[in-house]
Amino acid sequence: MTLTFTFDPVVGPALVEEFAELWTEVSNAGGSVGFVPPVTLEDVRPDLDKHLAAAADGRSRLLVGRDPAGRVRATAVIALNEHRLQKHWVWVYTVMVDPALHGRGAGRALMEAVADAARTMEGIEAIRLGCRGGTGLERFYESCGYKEVGRVPAAIRVAPGDDRDDITLLLPLH
């Protein structure tokens, strides 16, 4: 399925609801986007509100991928650095693809759209992202051109006795 990506979409009630629904669905399917299942819409809304407030304040920018029917099926949040010595790179957070689209190229298309969006941002030379170890996500991101540049062992506690590495990856844009 082909997705159409929009950088800095108009944020209205429908987008907010679809973003929250996607985040809930991805989390409940085991996605590593800040939660451990089971998750409800009410669980994700405070974090979504923080992303939307940061976008409204100009501290981050949203990227959404829609299916041909116009439904949000993929998202990423590109966060700007406020520190004067780090303004040349961005973080990407809340990278999500509808689980029904896994294995169909939507994730790779999303990561290409993230890189394309970052390239339009003045002075941005690289993208950093973090992922939870033990999921294989680092292999996916490496296949998209990212390189592992850091790993903190057992930094993410998924459950008592289930600690995962926090892996940092980097994609130079030049």
Legacy VTK file of the C-alpha trace (Angstrom):
# vtk DataFile Version 3.0
C-alpha trace
ASCII
DATASET POLYDATA
POINTS 174 float
0.000 0.000 0.000
1.312 3.405 -0.939
1.267 6.069 1.748
1.256 9.802 1.123
3.401 11.684 3.611
2.694 15.177 4.881
5.286 17.172 6.796
3.757 19.717 9.190
0.149 18.621 8.623
-2.768 20.728 9.757
-3.570 19.465 13.247
-7.269 19.093 13.821
-9.487 16.786 15.865
-9.492 14.017 13.243
-5.691 13.911 13.025
-5.363 13.912 16.814
-7.856 11.050 17.149
-6.229 8.968 14.387
-2.741 9.575 15.830
-3.957 8.431 19.278
-5.680 5.378 17.804
-2.553 4.422 15.836
-0.340 4.857 18.904
-2.668 2.647 20.949
-2.832 -0.017 18.249
0.936 -0.044 17.684
1.599 -0.236 21.434
-0.865 -3.087 21.903
0.769 -4.966 19.024
4.067 -4.796 20.945
5.523 -1.737 19.243
8.339 0.022 21.096
6.825 3.500 21.276
6.997 4.287 24.976
4.430 1.881 26.361
3.988 -1.774 27.234
0.631 -3.408 26.434
-2.145 -3.236 27.336
-2.586 0.441 26.490
-5.719 2.560 26.145
-6.351 5.798 24.281
-6.351 7.554 27.651
-2.846 6.205 28.340
-1.337 7.684 25.167
-3.177 11.014 25.126
-0.902 12.825 27.640
2.195 11.917 25.596
0.436 12.858 22.369
-0.571 16.185 23.902
3.109 16.841 24.722
4.104 16.144 21.101
1.346 18.408 19.797
2.290 21.205 22.216
5.937 20.947 21.116
4.856 21.127 17.466
2.621 24.130 18.175
5.550 25.852 19.940
7.952 25.108 17.073
10.080 22.702 19.124
9.177 19.736 16.941
7.527 18.923 13.636
5.084 16.188 12.720
5.174 13.793 9.795
2.144 11.656 8.975
1.604 9.005 6.343
-1.931 8.501 5.067
-3.409 5.650 3.071
-5.422 6.295 -0.111
-8.573 6.710 2.010
-6.865 9.500 3.977
-6.433 7.532 7.207
-3.260 8.080 9.284
-1.244 4.875 9.054
2.279 6.078 9.958
3.805 8.863 12.049
7.072 10.334 13.234
7.906 13.350 15.375
11.042 15.282 14.464
12.321 17.167 17.509
14.602 20.163 17.147
17.525 20.718 19.478
17.372 23.876 21.532
21.005 23.784 22.637
23.114 26.098 20.475
25.831 23.444 20.021
23.403 20.784 18.801
21.177 22.633 16.355
22.715 20.776 13.397
20.905 17.495 14.125
17.391 16.399 15.116
15.866 13.555 17.109
13.070 11.452 15.651
10.503 10.029 18.065
7.263 8.076 17.991
8.072 6.309 14.742
4.994 4.201 14.064
3.492 2.189 11.242
0.116 0.494 11.407
0.823 -3.173 12.268
-1.345 -4.239 9.309
1.288 -2.666 7.030
4.352 -4.335 8.549
6.479 -6.130 5.988
4.952 -4.174 3.100
7.510 -1.360 2.775
5.609 1.245 4.793
8.309 1.473 7.475
11.044 2.026 4.938
8.883 4.613 3.164
8.325 6.377 6.494
12.059 6.487 7.232
12.748 7.857 3.731
10.089 10.521 4.330
11.710 11.397 7.687
15.085 11.867 5.980
13.509 13.874 3.148
11.723 16.115 5.669
14.905 16.664 7.706
16.779 17.606 4.531
14.316 20.484 4.017
15.144 21.881 7.452
17.799 24.571 7.359
21.144 23.534 8.844
20.175 19.939 9.702
23.003 17.500 8.986
21.914 14.331 10.800
19.053 12.463 12.441
19.330 10.582 15.719
16.848 8.090 17.067
16.641 5.698 19.936
15.188 2.235 20.003
14.553 -0.478 22.545
16.895 -3.444 22.345
15.582 -6.978 22.089
13.128 -6.158 19.299
15.358 -6.271 16.211
14.509 -2.667 15.394
18.171 -1.694 15.193
18.576 -4.062 12.227
15.653 -2.384 10.464
17.050 1.111 11.078
20.517 -0.006 9.960
18.953 -1.274 6.721
17.625 2.289 6.272
21.163 3.699 6.535
21.349 4.451 10.263
24.456 3.443 12.223
24.507 2.450 15.877
26.461 5.114 17.783
25.586 4.249 21.382
24.080 1.649 23.647
23.178 1.851 27.318
22.727 -1.674 28.667
19.530 -2.414 30.585
18.399 1.237 30.502
14.777 0.427 29.614
12.738 -1.580 32.122
9.877 -3.186 30.204
8.839 -5.239 33.247
10.485 -6.471 36.442
13.330 -8.707 35.309
13.019 -7.576 31.671
15.518 -4.794 31.070
16.460 -3.785 27.526
19.290 -1.795 26.023
18.651 1.786 24.917
20.213 1.981 21.460
21.059 5.273 19.744
21.357 5.375 15.962
22.481 8.153 13.611
21.791 8.931 9.965
24.095 11.562 8.424
22.174 13.476 5.770
25.158 14.501 3.633
LINES 1 175
174 0 1 2 3 4 5 6 7 8 9 10 11 12 13 14 15 16 17 18 19 20 21 22 23 24 25 26 27 28 29 30 31 32 33 34 35 36 37 38 39 40 41 42 43 44 45 46 47 48 49 50 51 52 53 54 55 56 57 58 59 60 61 62 63 64 65 66 67 68 69 70 71 72 73 74 75 76 77 78 79 80 81 82 83 84 85 86 87 88 89 90 91 92 93 94 95 96 97 98 99 100 101 102 103 104 105 106 107 108 109 110 111 112 113 114 115 116 117 118 119 120 121 122 123 124 125 126 127 128 129 130 131 132 133 134 135 136 137 138 139 140 141 142 143 144 145 146 147 148 149 150 151 152 153 154 155 156 157 158 159 160 161 162 163 164 165 166 167 168 169 170 171 172 173
